[in-house]
Amino acid sequence: MATKPNYQYEKRQRELAKQKKKQEKAQRKTTPIPGEPAPADLKETG
């Protein structure tokens, strides 16, 4: 008999990945990386 896929585990992993990506994006907004234009600079030139 084949084992059943653990959908709860897969869903949790997707949620964790999404949450991690969201945190990294928020951190990038607050901490500008040297050499890259700040988000405010992009708005002013556009």
C-alpha positions as a Markdown table, in Angstrom:
| # | Residue | x | y | z |
|---|---|---|---|---|
| 1 | Met | 0.0 | 0.0 | 0.0 |
| 2 | Ala | 1.4 | 3.4 | -1.0 |
| 3 | Thr | 1.7 | 6.1 | 1.7 |
| 4 | Lys | -0.7 | 9.0 | 1.5 |
| 5 | Pro | 0.7 | 12.4 | 0.8 |
| 6 | Asn | 0.8 | 14.7 | 3.9 |
| 7 | Tyr | -1.1 | 17.7 | 2.6 |
| 8 | Gln | -1.0 | 19.4 | 6.0 |
| 9 | Tyr | 2.8 | 19.3 | 6.0 |
| 10 | Glu | 3.0 | 20.6 | 2.4 |
| 11 | Lys | 0.6 | 23.4 | 3.1 |
| 12 | Arg | 2.6 | 24.4 | 6.3 |
| 13 | Gln | 5.8 | 24.5 | 4.3 |
| 14 | Arg | 4.2 | 26.8 | 1.6 |
| 15 | Glu | 2.9 | 29.1 | 4.4 |
| 16 | Leu | 6.3 | 29.3 | 6.0 |
| 17 | Ala | 8.0 | 30.1 | 2.7 |
| 18 | Lys | 5.4 | 32.8 | 2.0 |
| 19 | Gln | 5.8 | 34.3 | 5.5 |
| 20 | Lys | 9.6 | 34.2 | 5.2 |
| 21 | Lys | 9.5 | 35.9 | 1.8 |
| 22 | Lys | 7.1 | 38.6 | 3.2 |
| 23 | Gln | 9.5 | 39.3 | 6.1 |
| 24 | Glu | 12.5 | 39.6 | 3.8 |
| 25 | Lys | 10.6 | 42.0 | 1.6 |
| 26 | Ala | 9.6 | 44.1 | 4.6 |
| 27 | Gln | 13.2 | 44.1 | 5.9 |
| 28 | Arg | 14.4 | 45.2 | 2.4 |
| 29 | Lys | 12.0 | 48.2 | 2.6 |
| 30 | Thr | 13.4 | 49.3 | 6.0 |
| 31 | Thr | 17.1 | 48.6 | 5.3 |
| 32 | Pro | 18.4 | 50.0 | 2.0 |
| 33 | Ile | 21.2 | 48.0 | 0.4 |
| 34 | Pro | 24.2 | 50.2 | -0.6 |
| 35 | Gly | 24.5 | 50.6 | -4.3 |
| 36 | Glu | 20.8 | 50.1 | -4.9 |
| 37 | Pro | 18.4 | 53.1 | -5.3 |
| 38 | Ala | 16.0 | 53.5 | -2.4 |
| 39 | Pro | 12.3 | 53.0 | -3.1 |
| 40 | Ala | 11.7 | 56.8 | -2.5 |
| 41 | Asp | 14.3 | 57.6 | -5.2 |
| 42 | Leu | 12.4 | 55.4 | -7.7 |
| 43 | Lys | 9.2 | 57.3 | -7.1 |
| 44 | Glu | 10.7 | 60.7 | -7.5 |
| 45 | Thr | 12.3 | 60.0 | -10.9 |
| 46 | Gly | 9.2 | 58.2 | -12.3 |
